[in-house]
Amino acid sequence: MKPLNYISFVNEQNLSECDEETKTMALIKKLSQETCPRVLLEDFPQSEFQAKFFIKNCVAPSVVFALECSKDICQERMISAMQCNGDY
């Protein structure tokens, strides 16, 4: 699984001043070029518009979850979940 931080992506692509549609389309383009079929998007979506636009213009995500915990706890839980599912 490849992690992708949305905020870092926007900054690296110099999209900070662009509208939400432009940012989301750039993300979709980036994801369509990925060779790894599993990508973990961190800090996305940041609005209801982005969520709806993404699902309308891209493959619907297979899993969506929201976590409010430390990064260490999050990683620990994800590793545990992947091991239980045999995806490691």
Biopython code that builds the backbone (N, CA, C, O; Angstrom):
import numpy as np
from Bio.PDB.StructureBuilder import StructureBuilder

atoms = [
    (1, "MET", "N", (0.849, -1.164, 0.000)),
    (1, "MET", "CA", (0.000, 0.000, 0.000)),
    (1, "MET", "C", (0.895, 1.227, 0.000)),
    (1, "MET", "O", (1.841, 1.318, 0.782)),
    (2, "LYS", "N", (0.597, 2.153, -0.866)),
    (2, "LYS", "CA", (1.397, 3.363, -0.989)),
    (2, "LYS", "C", (0.647, 4.535, -0.350)),
    (2, "LYS", "O", (-0.483, 4.826, -0.744)),
    (3, "PRO", "N", (1.262, 5.216, 0.637)),
    (3, "PRO", "CA", (0.608, 6.386, 1.232)),
    (3, "PRO", "C", (0.790, 7.627, 0.368)),
    (3, "PRO", "O", (1.839, 7.805, -0.251)),
    (4, "LEU", "N", (-0.207, 8.470, 0.324)),
    (4, "LEU", "CA", (-0.119, 9.733, -0.392)),
    (4, "LEU", "C", (-0.806, 10.793, 0.463)),
    (4, "LEU", "O", (-2.007, 10.710, 0.722)),
    (5, "ASN", "N", (-0.046, 11.780, 0.896)),
    (5, "ASN", "CA", (-0.605, 12.861, 1.700)),
    (5, "ASN", "C", (-1.111, 13.947, 0.760)),
    (5, "ASN", "O", (-0.342, 14.518, -0.014)),
    (6, "TYR", "N", (-2.400, 14.225, 0.833)),
    (6, "TYR", "CA", (-3.025, 15.176, -0.076)),
    (6, "TYR", "C", (-2.447, 16.576, 0.061)),
    (6, "TYR", "O", (-2.186, 17.232, -0.948)),
    (7, "ILE", "N", (-2.243, 17.045, 1.275)),
    (7, "ILE", "CA", (-1.723, 18.403, 1.488)),
    (7, "ILE", "C", (-0.322, 18.534, 0.907)),
    (7, "ILE", "O", (-0.006, 19.534, 0.262)),
    (8, "SER", "N", (0.520, 17.526, 1.131)),
    (8, "SER", "CA", (1.868, 17.544, 0.558)),
    (8, "SER", "C", (1.809, 17.522, -0.969)),
    (8, "SER", "O", (2.561, 18.230, -1.640)),
    (9, "PHE", "N", (0.906, 16.702, -1.509)),
    (9, "PHE", "CA", (0.729, 16.621, -2.963)),
    (9, "PHE", "C", (0.366, 17.984, -3.537)),
    (9, "PHE", "O", (0.953, 18.416, -4.530)),
    (10, "VAL", "N", (-0.589, 18.659, -2.923)),
    (10, "VAL", "CA", (-1.019, 19.981, -3.400)),
    (10, "VAL", "C", (0.155, 20.961, -3.367)),
    (10, "VAL", "O", (0.364, 21.713, -4.318)),
    (11, "ASN", "N", (0.910, 20.952, -2.287)),
    (11, "ASN", "CA", (2.047, 21.861, -2.170)),
    (11, "ASN", "C", (3.138, 21.535, -3.186)),
    (11, "ASN", "O", (3.681, 22.441, -3.818)),
    (12, "GLU", "N", (3.464, 20.262, -3.352)),
    (12, "GLU", "CA", (4.512, 19.848, -4.293)),
    (12, "GLU", "C", (4.144, 20.165, -5.738)),
    (12, "GLU", "O", (5.022, 20.446, -6.553)),
    (13, "GLN", "N", (2.863, 20.121, -6.060)),
    (13, "GLN", "CA", (2.398, 20.398, -7.422)),
    (13, "GLN", "C", (2.069, 21.874, -7.644)),
    (13, "GLN", "O", (1.587, 22.250, -8.712)),
    (14, "ASN", "N", (2.327, 22.708, -6.641)),
    (14, "ASN", "CA", (2.041, 24.150, -6.718)),
    (14, "ASN", "C", (0.572, 24.425, -7.044)),
    (14, "ASN", "O", (0.250, 25.264, -7.885)),
    (15, "LEU", "N", (-0.305, 23.698, -6.357)),
    (15, "LEU", "CA", (-1.745, 23.824, -6.593)),
    (15, "LEU", "C", (-2.461, 24.594, -5.485)),
    (15, "LEU", "O", (-3.690, 24.677, -5.490)),
    (16, "SER", "N", (-1.729, 25.147, -4.554)),
    (16, "SER", "CA", (-2.334, 25.782, -3.384)),
    (16, "SER", "C", (-3.352, 26.860, -3.735)),
    (16, "SER", "O", (-4.356, 27.018, -3.041)),
    (17, "GLU", "N", (-3.100, 27.588, -4.792)),
    (17, "GLU", "CA", (-3.995, 28.690, -5.171)),
    (17, "GLU", "C", (-5.110, 28.256, -6.117)),
    (17, "GLU", "O", (-5.963, 29.068, -6.476)),
    (18, "CYS", "N", (-5.117, 27.005, -6.521)),
    (18, "CYS", "CA", (-6.126, 26.507, -7.468)),
    (18, "CYS", "C", (-7.435, 26.176, -6.759)),
    (18, "CYS", "O", (-7.469, 25.997, -5.542)),
    (19, "ASP", "N", (-8.513, 26.097, -7.543)),
    (19, "ASP", "CA", (-9.805, 25.737, -6.969)),
    (19, "ASP", "C", (-9.850, 24.237, -6.664)),
    (19, "ASP", "O", (-8.974, 23.483, -7.087)),
    (20, "GLU", "N", (-10.874, 23.817, -5.930)),
    (20, "GLU", "CA", (-10.985, 22.427, -5.491)),
    (20, "GLU", "C", (-11.078, 21.452, -6.663)),
    (20, "GLU", "O", (-10.516, 20.358, -6.605)),
    (21, "GLU", "N", (-11.779, 21.841, -7.719)),
    (21, "GLU", "CA", (-11.915, 20.957, -8.869)),
    (21, "GLU", "C", (-10.554, 20.694, -9.513)),
    (21, "GLU", "O", (-10.239, 19.554, -9.854)),
    (22, "THR", "N", (-9.757, 21.731, -9.678)),
    (22, "THR", "CA", (-8.430, 21.584, -10.288)),
    (22, "THR", "C", (-7.540, 20.691, -9.430)),
    (22, "THR", "O", (-6.840, 19.821, -9.950)),
    (23, "LYS", "N", (-7.568, 20.906, -8.124)),
    (23, "LYS", "CA", (-6.766, 20.087, -7.215)),
    (23, "LYS", "C", (-7.189, 18.622, -7.279)),
    (23, "LYS", "O", (-6.347, 17.726, -7.331)),
    (24, "THR", "N", (-8.500, 18.388, -7.275)),
    (24, "THR", "CA", (-9.020, 17.022, -7.285)),
    (24, "THR", "C", (-8.720, 16.334, -8.614)),
    (24, "THR", "O", (-8.381, 15.151, -8.630)),
    (25, "MET", "N", (-8.839, 17.057, -9.730)),
    (25, "MET", "CA", (-8.508, 16.478, -11.032)),
    (25, "MET", "C", (-7.021, 16.119, -11.105)),
    (25, "MET", "O", (-6.661, 15.091, -11.678)),
    (26, "ALA", "N", (-6.162, 16.955, -10.530)),
    (26, "ALA", "CA", (-4.724, 16.651, -10.505)),
    (26, "ALA", "C", (-4.467, 15.387, -9.693)),
    (26, "ALA", "O", (-3.630, 14.565, -10.065)),
    (27, "LEU", "N", (-5.186, 15.233, -8.586)),
    (27, "LEU", "CA", (-5.049, 14.029, -7.767)),
    (27, "LEU", "C", (-5.521, 12.793, -8.536)),
    (27, "LEU", "O", (-4.853, 11.759, -8.516)),
    (28, "ILE", "N", (-6.650, 12.895, -9.204)),
    (28, "ILE", "CA", (-7.174, 11.778, -9.993)),
    (28, "ILE", "C", (-6.171, 11.386, -11.077)),
    (28, "ILE", "O", (-5.928, 10.201, -11.306)),
    (29, "LYS", "N", (-5.593, 12.380, -11.737)),
    (29, "LYS", "CA", (-4.591, 12.108, -12.774)),
    (29, "LYS", "C", (-3.388, 11.385, -12.177)),
    (29, "LYS", "O", (-2.886, 10.424, -12.759)),
    (30, "LYS", "N", (-2.933, 11.841, -11.030)),
    (30, "LYS", "CA", (-1.795, 11.213, -10.356)),
    (30, "LYS", "C", (-2.128, 9.760, -10.014)),
    (30, "LYS", "O", (-1.325, 8.862, -10.266)),
    (31, "LEU", "N", (-3.303, 9.532, -9.445)),
    (31, "LEU", "CA", (-3.699, 8.186, -9.056)),
    (31, "LEU", "C", (-3.864, 7.261, -10.267)),
    (31, "LEU", "O", (-3.583, 6.066, -10.175)),
    (32, "SER", "N", (-4.312, 7.802, -11.389)),
    (32, "SER", "CA", (-4.499, 6.974, -12.584)),
    (32, "SER", "C", (-3.161, 6.512, -13.157)),
    (32, "SER", "O", (-3.117, 5.548, -13.921)),
    (33, "GLN", "N", (-2.084, 7.182, -12.799)),
    (33, "GLN", "CA", (-0.753, 6.817, -13.285)),
    (33, "GLN", "C", (-0.021, 5.883, -12.320)),
    (33, "GLN", "O", (1.084, 5.429, -12.616)),
    (34, "GLU", "N", (-0.625, 5.599, -11.184)),
    (34, "GLU", "CA", (0.002, 4.726, -10.188)),
    (34, "GLU", "C", (0.015, 3.283, -10.670)),
    (34, "GLU", "O", (-0.960, 2.804, -11.249)),
    (35, "THR", "N", (1.106, 2.608, -10.433)),
    (35, "THR", "CA", (1.183, 1.189, -10.771)),
    (35, "THR", "C", (0.722, 0.331, -9.603)),
    (35, "THR", "O", (0.347, -0.827, -9.783)),
    (36, "CYS", "N", (0.753, 0.905, -8.406)),
    (36, "CYS", "CA", (0.289, 0.200, -7.209)),
    (36, "CYS", "C", (-1.220, 0.381, -7.100)),
    (36, "CYS", "O", (-1.689, 1.518, -7.034)),
    (37, "PRO", "N", (-1.995, -0.698, -7.079)),
    (37, "PRO", "CA", (-3.452, -0.547, -7.071)),
    (37, "PRO", "C", (-4.028, -0.029, -5.749)),
    (37, "PRO", "O", (-5.188, 0.379, -5.692)),
    (38, "ARG", "N", (-3.221, -0.046, -4.697)),
    (38, "ARG", "CA", (-3.724, 0.407, -3.395)),
    (38, "ARG", "C", (-2.978, 1.649, -2.959)),
    (38, "ARG", "O", (-1.753, 1.652, -2.839)),
    (39, "VAL", "N", (-3.742, 2.707, -2.724)),
    (39, "VAL", "CA", (-3.164, 3.966, -2.287)),
    (39, "VAL", "C", (-3.946, 4.436, -1.069)),
    (39, "VAL", "O", (-5.177, 4.442, -1.073)),
    (40, "LEU", "N", (-3.228, 4.825, -0.040)),
    (40, "LEU", "CA", (-3.841, 5.387, 1.150)),
    (40, "LEU", "C", (-3.745, 6.899, 1.045)),
    (40, "LEU", "O", (-2.648, 7.458, 1.070)),
    (41, "LEU", "N", (-4.893, 7.565, 0.928)),
    (41, "LEU", "CA", (-4.930, 9.026, 0.834)),
    (41, "LEU", "C", (-5.107, 9.615, 2.221)),
    (41, "LEU", "O", (-6.106, 9.360, 2.893)),
    (42, "GLU", "N", (-4.146, 10.390, 2.635)),
    (42, "GLU", "CA", (-4.223, 11.048, 3.938)),
    (42, "GLU", "C", (-4.649, 12.501, 3.725)),
    (42, "GLU", "O", (-4.184, 13.157, 2.794)),
    (43, "ASP", "N", (-5.528, 12.997, 4.584)),
    (43, "ASP", "CA", (-6.031, 14.380, 4.538)),
    (43, "ASP", "C", (-6.886, 14.670, 3.307)),
    (43, "ASP", "O", (-6.934, 15.809, 2.842)),
    (44, "PHE", "N", (-7.552, 13.667, 2.786)),
    (44, "PHE", "CA", (-8.443, 13.853, 1.650)),
    (44, "PHE", "C", (-9.700, 13.030, 1.880)),
    (44, "PHE", "O", (-9.595, 11.897, 2.349)),
    (45, "PRO", "N", (-10.856, 13.535, 1.578)),
    (45, "PRO", "CA", (-11.168, 14.849, 1.026)),
    (45, "PRO", "C", (-11.188, 15.908, 2.121)),
    (45, "PRO", "O", (-11.289, 15.609, 3.311)),
    (46, "GLN", "N", (-11.091, 17.135, 1.681)),
    (46, "GLN", "CA", (-11.138, 18.244, 2.624)),
    (46, "GLN", "C", (-12.465, 18.993, 2.546)),
    (46, "GLN", "O", (-12.690, 19.958, 3.277)),
    (47, "SER", "N", (-13.325, 18.544, 1.666)),
    (47, "SER", "CA", (-14.655, 19.151, 1.566)),
    (47, "SER", "C", (-15.620, 18.134, 0.960)),
    (47, "SER", "O", (-15.204, 17.135, 0.373)),
    (48, "GLU", "N", (-16.880, 18.401, 1.109)),
    (48, "GLU", "CA", (-17.897, 17.532, 0.514)),
    (48, "GLU", "C", (-17.799, 17.569, -1.008)),
    (48, "GLU", "O", (-17.990, 16.552, -1.675)),
    (49, "PHE", "N", (-17.498, 18.752, -1.552)),
    (49, "PHE", "CA", (-17.334, 18.876, -3.005)),
    (49, "PHE", "C", (-16.259, 17.923, -3.501)),
    (49, "PHE", "O", (-16.472, 17.208, -4.481)),
    (50, "GLN", "N", (-15.101, 17.903, -2.838)),
    (50, "GLN", "CA", (-14.008, 17.031, -3.264)),
    (50, "GLN", "C", (-14.418, 15.560, -3.214)),
    (50, "GLN", "O", (-14.109, 14.793, -4.126)),
    (51, "ALA", "N", (-15.106, 15.174, -2.161)),
    (51, "ALA", "CA", (-15.534, 13.776, -2.033)),
    (51, "ALA", "C", (-16.457, 13.389, -3.182)),
    (51, "ALA", "O", (-16.252, 12.357, -3.820)),
    (52, "LYS", "N", (-17.467, 14.204, -3.449)),
    (52, "LYS", "CA", (-18.423, 13.900, -4.519)),
    (52, "LYS", "C", (-17.770, 13.944, -5.895)),
    (52, "LYS", "O", (-18.038, 13.093, -6.743)),
    (53, "PHE", "N", (-16.914, 14.935, -6.114)),
    (53, "PHE", "CA", (-16.237, 15.068, -7.403)),
    (53, "PHE", "C", (-15.316, 13.880, -7.658)),
    (53, "PHE", "O", (-15.258, 13.359, -8.772)),
    (54, "PHE", "N", (-14.603, 13.458, -6.627)),
    (54, "PHE", "CA", (-13.691, 12.320, -6.744)),
    (54, "PHE", "C", (-14.449, 11.053, -7.109)),
    (54, "PHE", "O", (-14.059, 10.338, -8.032)),
    (55, "ILE", "N", (-15.528, 10.772, -6.391)),
    (55, "ILE", "CA", (-16.301, 9.556, -6.648)),
    (55, "ILE", "C", (-16.955, 9.605, -8.027)),
    (55, "ILE", "O", (-17.059, 8.579, -8.700)),
    (56, "LYS", "N", (-17.396, 10.788, -8.450)),
    (56, "LYS", "CA", (-18.029, 10.931, -9.760)),
    (56, "LYS", "C", (-17.023, 10.725, -10.899)),
    (56, "LYS", "O", (-17.380, 10.190, -11.948)),
    (57, "ASN", "N", (-15.784, 11.141, -10.702)),
    (57, "ASN", "CA", (-14.796, 11.136, -11.777)),
    (57, "ASN", "C", (-13.704, 10.084, -11.642)),
    (57, "ASN", "O", (-12.751, 10.072, -12.422)),
    (58, "CYS", "N", (-13.833, 9.224, -10.683)),
    (58, "CYS", "CA", (-12.806, 8.224, -10.444)),
    (58, "CYS", "C", (-13.498, 6.949, -9.983)),
    (58, "CYS", "O", (-14.712, 6.932, -9.777)),
    (59, "VAL", "N", (-12.742, 5.912, -9.826)),
    (59, "VAL", "CA", (-13.291, 4.675, -9.286)),
    (59, "VAL", "C", (-13.653, 4.916, -7.825)),
    (59, "VAL", "O", (-12.868, 5.499, -7.077)),
    (60, "ALA", "N", (-14.803, 4.483, -7.431)),
    (60, "ALA", "CA", (-15.219, 4.656, -6.039)),
    (60, "ALA", "C", (-14.240, 3.918, -5.125)),
    (60, "ALA", "O", (-13.826, 2.801, -5.434)),
    (61, "PRO", "N", (-13.873, 4.532, -4.012)),
    (61, "PRO", "CA", (-12.941, 3.863, -3.089)),
    (61, "PRO", "C", (-13.549, 2.595, -2.522)),
    (61, "PRO", "O", (-14.756, 2.515, -2.295)),
    (62, "SER", "N", (-12.694, 1.603, -2.296)),
    (62, "SER", "CA", (-13.186, 0.340, -1.756)),
    (62, "SER", "C", (-13.364, 0.419, -0.245)),
    (62, "SER", "O", (-14.199, -0.285, 0.324)),
    (63, "VAL", "N", (-12.589, 1.266, 0.398)),
    (63, "VAL", "CA", (-12.683, 1.425, 1.846)),
    (63, "VAL", "C", (-12.462, 2.896, 2.187)),
    (63, "VAL", "O", (-11.556, 3.538, 1.657)),
    (64, "VAL", "N", (-13.291, 3.414, 3.066)),
    (64, "VAL", "CA", (-13.142, 4.781, 3.549)),
    (64, "VAL", "C", (-13.226, 4.747, 5.058)),
    (64, "VAL", "O", (-14.145, 4.154, 5.622)),
    (65, "PHE", "N", (-12.273, 5.379, 5.711)),
    (65, "PHE", "CA", (-12.348, 5.472, 7.158)),
    (65, "PHE", "C", (-11.729, 6.784, 7.607)),
    (65, "PHE", "O", (-10.847, 7.329, 6.944)),
    (66, "ALA", "N", (-12.197, 7.277, 8.728)),
    (66, "ALA", "CA", (-11.682, 8.508, 9.321)),
    (66, "ALA", "C", (-11.139, 8.174, 10.695)),
    (66, "ALA", "O", (-11.812, 7.555, 11.519)),
    (67, "LEU", "N", (-9.919, 8.594, 10.921)),
    (67, "LEU", "CA", (-9.270, 8.304, 12.193)),
    (67, "LEU", "C", (-8.834, 9.588, 12.875)),
    (67, "LEU", "O", (-8.350, 10.522, 12.236)),
    (68, "GLU", "N", (-9.012, 9.610, 14.155)),
    (68, "GLU", "CA", (-8.484, 10.702, 14.957)),
    (68, "GLU", "C", (-7.648, 10.078, 16.051)),
    (68, "GLU", "O", (-8.130, 9.822, 17.155)),
    (69, "CYS", "N", (-6.390, 9.835, 15.730)),
    (69, "CYS", "CA", (-5.455, 9.257, 16.679)),
    (69, "CYS", "C", (-4.045, 9.624, 16.228)),
    (69, "CYS", "O", (-3.858, 10.209, 15.161)),
    (70, "SER", "N", (-3.076, 9.283, 17.033)),
    (70, "SER", "CA", (-1.694, 9.592, 16.658)),
    (70, "SER", "C", (-1.286, 8.761, 15.442)),
    (70, "SER", "O", (-1.879, 7.720, 15.158)),
    (71, "LYS", "N", (-0.275, 9.234, 14.740)),
    (71, "LYS", "CA", (0.207, 8.533, 13.559)),
    (71, "LYS", "C", (0.712, 7.133, 13.925)),
    (71, "LYS", "O", (0.492, 6.181, 13.178)),
    (72, "ASP", "N", (1.383, 7.008, 15.062)),
    (72, "ASP", "CA", (1.898, 5.710, 15.505)),
    (72, "ASP", "C", (0.770, 4.707, 15.733)),
    (72, "ASP", "O", (0.851, 3.562, 15.289)),
    (73, "ILE", "N", (-0.280, 5.143, 16.426)),
    (73, "ILE", "CA", (-1.429, 4.264, 16.685)),
    (73, "ILE", "C", (-2.104, 3.887, 15.367)),
    (73, "ILE", "O", (-2.479, 2.732, 15.170)),
    (74, "CYS", "N", (-2.258, 4.848, 14.476)),
    (74, "CYS", "CA", (-2.889, 4.588, 13.180)),
    (74, "CYS", "C", (-2.104, 3.531, 12.411)),
    (74, "CYS", "O", (-2.692, 2.577, 11.902)),
    (75, "GLN", "N", (-0.791, 3.687, 12.319)),
    (75, "GLN", "CA", (0.038, 2.728, 11.597)),
    (75, "GLN", "C", (-0.035, 1.349, 12.236)),
    (75, "GLN", "O", (-0.107, 0.336, 11.539)),
    (76, "GLU", "N", (-0.015, 1.314, 13.551)),
    (76, "GLU", "CA", (-0.097, 0.044, 14.275)),
    (76, "GLU", "C", (-1.410, -0.677, 13.952)),
    (76, "GLU", "O", (-1.415, -1.884, 13.708)),
    (77, "ARG", "N", (-2.511, 0.060, 13.951)),
    (77, "ARG", "CA", (-3.819, -0.534, 13.664)),
    (77, "ARG", "C", (-3.913, -1.012, 12.219)),
    (77, "ARG", "O", (-4.485, -2.069, 11.951)),
    (78, "MET", "N", (-3.353, -0.234, 11.279)),
    (78, "MET", "CA", (-3.406, -0.631, 9.876)),
    (78, "MET", "C", (-2.592, -1.897, 9.636)),
    (78, "MET", "O", (-3.032, -2.792, 8.915)),
    (79, "ILE", "N", (-1.423, -1.974, 10.228)),
    (79, "ILE", "CA", (-0.584, -3.172, 10.077)),
    (79, "ILE", "C", (-1.302, -4.382, 10.643)),
    (79, "ILE", "O", (-1.302, -5.452, 10.035)),
    (80, "SER", "N", (-1.911, -4.213, 11.802)),
    (80, "SER", "CA", (-2.649, -5.306, 12.426)),
    (80, "SER", "C", (-3.819, -5.752, 11.539)),
    (80, "SER", "O", (-4.049, -6.950, 11.369)),
    (81, "ALA", "N", (-4.540, -4.804, 10.986)),
    (81, "ALA", "CA", (-5.689, -5.121, 10.128)),
    (81, "ALA", "C", (-5.236, -5.844, 8.860)),
    (81, "ALA", "O", (-5.879, -6.798, 8.423)),
    (82, "MET", "N", (-4.126, -5.387, 8.270)),
    (82, "MET", "CA", (-3.628, -6.036, 7.060)),
    (82, "MET", "C", (-3.186, -7.457, 7.337)),
    (82, "MET", "O", (-3.404, -8.346, 6.514)),
    (83, "GLN", "N", (-2.563, -7.687, 8.494)),
    (83, "GLN", "CA", (-2.115, -9.027, 8.843)),
    (83, "GLN", "C", (-3.312, -9.964, 9.056)),
    (83, "GLN", "O", (-3.270, -11.136, 8.682)),
    (84, "CYS", "N", (-4.366, -9.432, 9.657)),
    (84, "CYS", "CA", (-5.573, -10.243, 9.880)),
    (84, "CYS", "C", (-6.249, -10.611, 8.561)),
    (84, "CYS", "O", (-6.835, -11.685, 8.433)),
    (85, "ASN", "N", (-6.162, -9.710, 7.586)),
    (85, "ASN", "CA", (-6.792, -9.939, 6.280)),
    (85, "ASN", "C", (-5.881, -10.659, 5.302)),
    (85, "ASN", "O", (-6.307, -10.997, 4.198)),
    (86, "GLY", "N", (-4.649, -10.897, 5.682)),
    (86, "GLY", "CA", (-3.707, -11.574, 4.792)),
    (86, "GLY", "C", (-3.167, -10.692, 3.689)),
    (86, "GLY", "O", (-2.705, -11.202, 2.669)),
    (87, "ASP", "N", (-3.213, -9.363, 3.867)),
    (87, "ASP", "CA", (-2.758, -8.422, 2.826)),
    (87, "ASP", "C", (-1.347, -7.894, 3.095)),
    (87, "ASP", "O", (-1.024, -6.793, 2.650)),
    (88, "TYR", "N", (-0.532, -8.607, 3.777)),
    (88, "TYR", "CA", (0.814, -8.092, 4.074)),
    (88, "TYR", "C", (1.857, -8.744, 3.214)),
    (88, "TYR", "O", (3.040, -8.428, 3.333)),
]
sb = StructureBuilder()
sb.init_structure("model")
sb.init_model(0)
sb.init_chain("A")
sb.init_seg("    ")
for serial, (resi, resn, name, xyz) in enumerate(atoms, 1):
    if name == "N":
        sb.init_residue(resn, " ", resi, " ")
    sb.init_atom(name, np.array(xyz, "f"), 0.0, 1.0, " ", f" {name:<3s}", serial, name[0])
structure = sb.get_structure()
